[in-house]
Amino acid sequence: MRKELIDLGLWPQTERSDPAADIEAAWKVMARLGSPCRYAGCGSDGLLECLVSEPGSGVVMAVGRGDTLPAAICRAAVLAKKSAGTKVPAP
């Protein structure tokens, strides 16, 4: 996950922490994405869900799912970034 975040410009390569394992780092990833995010609870399969929405319309762009909240946040950021098709400038 960390490499994918770096490749998409959502995490600096120089930062050693793993955002998918650290809630503070995961929120930094979401801040870098620049889109609203919210916790959506636990799915029927037991995975935690995080929603990313369009800043203007509020339409859900991506749903990230994971065993932990940081993993769900990072997955949502990756999916939202890929759906947007643009690359965030490197820090």
C-alpha positions in Angstrom: 0.0 0.0 0.0 2.8 2.4 0.9 4.4 2.1 -2.6 1.1 2.6 -4.3 0.5 5.8 -2.2 4.0 7.1 -3.1 3.5 6.3 -6.8 0.2 8.3 -6.8 1.8 11.2 -5.1 -0.2 10.8 -1.9 2.8 10.0 0.4 6.4 11.2 0.4 9.0 8.6 -0.4 11.2 10.1 2.4 8.6 9.4 5.1 9.3 6.0 6.7 6.0 5.4 8.4 3.3 3.2 6.8 0.0 5.1 6.5 -2.0 1.9 6.3 -0.8 1.0 9.8 -0.8 4.5 11.4 -4.0 6.5 11.8 -2.2 9.9 12.0 -0.3 9.1 8.7 -3.6 7.8 7.1 -5.3 11.2 7.8 -2.2 13.0 6.3 -2.8 10.9 3.1 -6.4 12.0 3.0 -5.5 15.6 3.6 -3.1 15.4 0.7 -5.9 14.0 -1.5 -7.9 17.1 -0.6 -11.3 15.5 -0.6 -13.8 14.9 2.2 -13.6 11.6 3.9 -15.8 9.9 6.5 -16.0 6.6 8.4 -18.9 4.6 7.2 -18.8 1.8 9.8 -18.4 -1.9 9.5 -19.6 -3.8 6.5 -21.5 -7.1 6.6 -18.2 -8.9 6.0 -16.6 -7.3 9.1 -14.3 -4.9 7.1 -14.3 -1.2 8.1 -15.4 1.2 5.4 -14.3 4.8 4.6 -16.0 7.0 2.0 -14.4 9.7 -0.1 -16.7 12.3 -1.7 -16.4 15.0 -4.3 -15.7 18.3 -2.5 -18.4 20.3 -4.4 -21.2 17.8 -4.9 -20.8 15.4 -2.0 -21.1 12.4 -4.4 -19.2 9.4 -3.2 -16.1 8.9 -5.4 -14.6 5.8 -3.6 -15.2 3.4 -0.9 -12.2 2.0 0.9 -12.4 -1.2 2.9 -9.9 -2.7 5.3 -9.2 -4.7 8.5 -8.2 -1.4 10.2 -9.4 2.2 9.8 -6.0 3.4 8.5 -6.0 0.6 5.9 -9.6 1.6 4.8 -8.7 5.3 4.7 -5.6 4.5 2.5 -7.5 2.2 0.2 -10.2 4.9 -0.2 -7.6 7.5 -1.0 -6.0 5.3 -3.7 -9.3 4.5 -5.3 -10.4 8.1 -5.3 -7.1 9.2 -6.8 -7.3 6.6 -9.5 -10.9 7.6 -10.3 -9.8 11.2 -10.5 -7.0 10.4 -12.9 -4.7 13.1 -11.8 -1.4 13.1 -9.9 -0.8 15.3 -6.8 2.5 17.2 -7.1 5.3 15.7 -5.0 6.0 17.3 -1.6 
